């Protein structure tokens, strides 16, 4: 059922064709139908990234999930990071590599496993597993639909795979939520 809903949502997100003007911070509800090409995008100082929040907690009041459309240009990658939510991906276009540590070292992430990702593939990232998505395809963009649980999410970023967990940098609110986030940060870290 989940994968059917994910596929339907992906198809719908790519083929929106109706009304609804995009606003950075929607305060009067969530438009039922929106044109994805008119939604705000940002790179958030990550070279080669284009991010669009299709359904968000801070932007749209979602309580259980958040949905993003992200494009990574050839050679672009996400930061090495972890968070206390589950994450499901659907690769819409392109190919690349998922780097993921499972059963990581208690003091640092360690050597990640490498998984090839490709158009029409899906992958899941469990809670607190350190990971990175990298467009290793030099010929085309990597376009992914991302669904996370338990938003808004606190992200811990790493400079490399051997950086101690205690030195990981807390990123909250996440880049795309920062403009609209109104609640002060509490000290409850992962």
C-alpha positions as CSV (number, residue, x, y, z in Angstrom):
1,X,0.0,0.0,0.0
2,X,2.8,2.5,1.0
3,X,4.6,2.0,-2.3
4,X,1.4,2.4,-4.3
5,X,0.7,5.7,-2.5
6,X,4.3,6.8,-3.0
7,X,4.0,6.1,-6.8
8,X,0.7,7.8,-7.0
9,X,2.0,10.9,-5.2
10,X,5.1,11.0,-7.4
11,X,3.0,10.8,-10.6
12,X,0.7,13.5,-9.2
13,X,3.5,15.8,-8.1
14,X,5.1,15.6,-11.6
15,X,1.8,16.3,-13.4
16,X,0.1,19.1,-11.4
17,X,-1.4,21.4,-13.8
18,X,-3.9,23.6,-12.0
19,X,-4.1,26.6,-9.8
20,X,-2.6,27.9,-6.6
21,X,0.0,30.6,-6.3
22,X,3.1,29.5,-4.4
23,X,4.0,31.4,-1.2
24,X,7.1,31.0,0.8
25,X,5.2,30.6,4.1
26,X,1.6,29.5,3.7
27,X,-0.4,30.6,6.7
28,X,-3.9,30.2,5.4
29,X,-3.9,26.5,4.5
30,X,-2.5,24.2,2.0
31,X,-3.6,24.6,-1.6
32,X,-5.1,21.3,-2.9
33,X,-3.6,21.5,-6.3
34,X,-0.4,23.3,-7.2
35,X,1.8,23.6,-10.2
36,X,5.2,22.1,-9.2
37,X,7.1,24.3,-11.7
38,X,5.8,27.4,-10.0
39,X,6.8,26.4,-6.4
40,X,9.8,28.0,-4.8
41,X,13.1,26.2,-5.3
42,X,16.5,26.7,-3.6
43,X,20.0,25.4,-3.5
44,X,20.6,26.5,0.1
45,X,24.4,26.9,-0.7
46,X,24.7,23.2,-1.6
47,X,26.3,23.3,-5.0
48,X,24.2,21.5,-7.7
49,X,21.1,21.0,-5.5
50,X,17.6,22.2,-6.4
51,X,15.1,21.6,-3.6
52,X,11.3,22.1,-3.6
53,X,9.1,21.3,-0.6
54,X,5.9,19.7,-2.0
55,X,4.3,19.2,1.4
56,X,6.0,20.4,4.5
57,X,5.5,20.7,8.2
58,X,6.7,24.2,8.7
59,X,5.6,25.5,5.2
60,X,2.2,23.7,5.0
61,X,1.3,22.4,8.5
62,X,1.9,18.7,7.7
63,X,2.1,16.6,10.9
64,X,3.3,13.1,10.0
65,X,5.3,13.3,6.7
66,X,7.1,15.8,4.6
67,X,7.6,15.4,0.8
68,X,10.4,17.0,-1.2
69,X,11.4,17.0,-4.9
70,X,15.2,17.3,-5.2
71,X,17.5,17.5,-8.2
72,X,21.2,16.9,-8.0
73,X,23.3,18.1,-11.0
74,X,26.1,15.8,-12.2
75,X,28.7,15.5,-9.4
76,X,26.5,17.1,-6.8
77,X,25.8,15.5,-3.5
78,X,24.0,15.9,-0.2
79,X,26.0,16.5,3.0
80,X,27.0,13.4,5.0
81,X,24.2,13.5,7.6
82,X,21.8,11.7,9.9
83,X,18.4,12.5,11.4
84,X,15.8,11.0,13.8
85,X,13.3,10.2,11.1
86,X,12.7,7.6,8.4
87,X,13.3,8.5,4.8
88,X,11.9,6.9,1.6
89,X,13.2,7.8,-1.8
90,X,11.9,7.3,-5.3
91,X,14.5,8.0,-8.1
92,X,12.5,9.7,-10.9
93,X,15.4,10.3,-13.3
94,X,19.1,9.6,-13.5
95,X,21.4,7.5,-11.5
96,X,23.9,7.8,-8.7
97,X,25.2,6.3,-5.5
98,X,23.7,6.0,-2.0
99,X,26.4,5.9,0.8
100,X,24.9,4.5,4.0
101,X,26.3,3.3,7.3
102,X,24.3,0.6,9.0
103,X,25.5,-0.7,12.4
104,X,27.9,2.2,12.5
105,X,30.7,2.6,15.0
106,X,29.5,4.1,18.3
107,X,32.0,7.0,18.0
108,X,31.8,7.9,14.3
109,X,30.0,6.8,11.2
110,X,32.8,4.6,9.7
111,X,33.1,3.2,6.2
112,X,29.7,3.5,4.3
113,X,28.2,0.8,2.1
114,X,27.8,1.9,-1.5
115,X,24.5,1.2,-3.3
116,X,23.8,2.0,-6.9
117,X,20.6,3.9,-7.4
118,X,18.9,4.4,-10.8
119,X,15.7,5.6,-12.4
120,X,12.6,3.9,-11.0
121,X,14.5,2.5,-8.0
122,X,13.5,3.1,-4.4
123,X,15.5,3.1,-1.2
124,X,14.9,3.6,2.5
125,X,17.1,5.2,5.1
126,X,16.4,4.1,8.7
127,X,16.4,6.4,11.7
128,X,19.8,7.8,12.6
129,X,21.8,5.9,9.9
130,X,24.4,8.3,8.5
131,X,24.0,8.6,4.7
132,X,24.8,10.7,1.6
133,X,23.2,10.7,-1.9
134,X,25.6,11.5,-4.7
135,X,24.9,12.0,-8.4
136,X,27.9,10.0,-9.7
137,X,26.4,10.1,-13.2
138,X,28.3,12.7,-15.3
139,X,25.7,12.8,-18.0
140,X,22.4,13.8,-16.4
141,X,20.6,15.2,-13.4
142,X,19.5,12.9,-10.5
143,X,15.9,13.7,-9.7
144,X,14.4,12.2,-6.5
145,X,11.2,12.3,-4.6
146,X,11.9,12.2,-0.8
147,X,9.4,11.4,1.9
148,X,10.4,11.8,5.6
149,X,8.6,11.0,8.8
150,X,8.2,13.0,11.9
151,X,8.8,16.5,10.6
152,X,10.3,19.0,11.3
153,X,13.6,17.1,11.3
154,X,16.8,17.9,13.2
155,X,19.8,17.1,11.0
156,X,23.3,16.3,12.1
157,X,26.0,16.9,9.4
158,X,29.5,15.5,9.2
159,X,32.6,16.8,7.5
160,X,33.7,13.2,6.7
161,X,32.9,9.6,7.6
162,X,35.3,9.5,10.5
163,X,34.1,12.7,12.2
164,X,33.0,11.9,15.8
165,X,29.3,11.9,16.4
166,X,29.9,14.4,19.3
167,X,31.4,16.9,16.7
168,X,28.5,16.6,14.2
169,X,26.9,19.9,13.5
170,X,23.2,20.3,14.4
171,X,21.2,21.9,11.6
172,X,17.7,23.0,12.8
173,X,15.6,24.2,11.3
174,X,16.8,22.7,8.1
175,X,17.7,25.1,5.3
176,X,14.3,25.2,3.6
177,X,12.4,25.6,6.8
178,X,14.5,28.4,8.2
179,X,12.6,31.2,6.5
180,X,9.2,30.2,8.0
181,X,10.2,28.5,11.3
182,X,8.7,30.4,14.3
183,X,9.3,28.1,17.4
184,X,12.5,28.5,19.4
185,X,14.8,25.5,19.4
186,X,14.6,23.2,22.5
187,X,17.7,21.4,23.8
188,X,16.4,17.9,23.1
189,X,19.1,16.5,20.7
190,X,19.2,13.0,19.2
